[in-house]
């Protein structure tokens, strides 16, 4: 499992509520996890974060 230290709190919370997305996130390469975390830093609302995280459900790179 990916170490959640250094991940924005909103992303961590959104992932914890979505088991499929958490599983996909943990399977990403280190580089893709970094890209996803960096992308999450630009999110400004809970709804945006949930939409971003839900993209992980459909495939590990659907957020790119």
C-alpha positions, 0 to 999 in steps of 0.5 A, a space after each residue: 500500500 502507498 504511504 499516505 504521508 505527504 498526500 493532501 488531506 482532502 485527497 487522503 479522505 476522498 481515497 479512504 471513502 472509495 475503495 476501488 479508487 484507493 486500490 487503483 491508486 496503490 497500483 500506480 507507478 511512483 511517477 503516476 502517483 506523484 502526478 495524481 497527487 500534484 493534480 489533486 493540489 489544484 482542486 478547490 472543492 470537495 466535489 472536484 476532489 471526489 470527481 478526480 478520485 472517481 476517475 481512478 475507478 475506471 482505470 489507473 491512468 484515466 486521470 491523465 
